Amino acid sequence: MSRLTSTLLTLGLVVAPIAAAQADPDSLRETLKRSCTGDYLEFCGDHPPGGPEVEACFRTNMKNLSPTCASAITAFKRDKRVKRVSEAN
């Protein structure tokens, strides 16, 4: 497999589930959980799940997170921003 094909396949595996989940907030949350469980256990497992400490831990470790987790977090944040803006209007 060529390097380009491998890169495109990897990118598709990262982006496709996140793009599909953007239409449904519950799906986006599930994608976030599925994409970041390993990263949570590795970097932030000493904090209770779902708390502000975990968010701070992920922010601190963003450069160390897997590409899938980092993409899911970015998509989740983007969705929250869009909702805030649309609710404000």
N, C-alpha and C positions, 0 to 999 in steps of 0.2 A: 504494500500500500504506500502510495507516495506521501510525502510530508504534507502537501496541500490537502489531499483527501483526508488524511488523518486529522488535520487541524479543523477542517470543515465539519467532519463528523463529530468531533468533540464539541465544537461550538454549537452544533445542532442539538446535541444531547443536553447542553446547559441551557440554551435559550428556549427551546420548544416547550418544555414543561412550564416554564415561567410565563411565557407568552400566552399559553393556553389558560393558565390560572388567573390571568389578569382580569378576565371577564367576571369572575366570581370571587369575592373576597374570602369566602371560606376555603375555596380551592387554593387561593394564594397563601393563606395561612398554613394549610396542609403542605403545600410545596415548600414553604419556609421550614417547617418542622422536618420534613423528609430530607431536605437539602442540607440542613445544618445540625442534625443530631450528632454526628461524629465530631464536628467542630465544637459543639457545645460541650460534649464530654471531654474533649482534649484540652480546651482552653478555659472553659467557664463552668465546669461541672461542680465547682465548690459553691456556686450560687443557686438559690432556688429557681426552678424553671419559670419563665414568664415575668420575672420581676425586673425592676429598673436596674438592678445590679447586673443582670445578664445583658441588657441592652448596652450598658456602659462597658462591660467586658468585651462584647462583640465590636463595639466602636474602637476600643483600645487595640484589639487584635485583628482589625480588618485586613491588614496587609498579610497576615498569617493564615487567614481562612482559605478554605478550598474555593476555587473559582465558582463552583456551583452554589455554594453557600453565599459568597459575596454577591453574586448576581441575584439570588433570591432576596437577600436583604435590600439591595438597591431597588428591586421591583416592588417590594413591600412598602418601602419608604415613599417611592414615587406614587403608589396607589393612595397612601395616607395623605400626601400633599394634595393630590387631585381632589380627593373627597373634601378636604378642608376648604379648598378654594371654591368648589362647587356649592358647598353648604353656606359659605359666606355670601354668595351672590344670590 
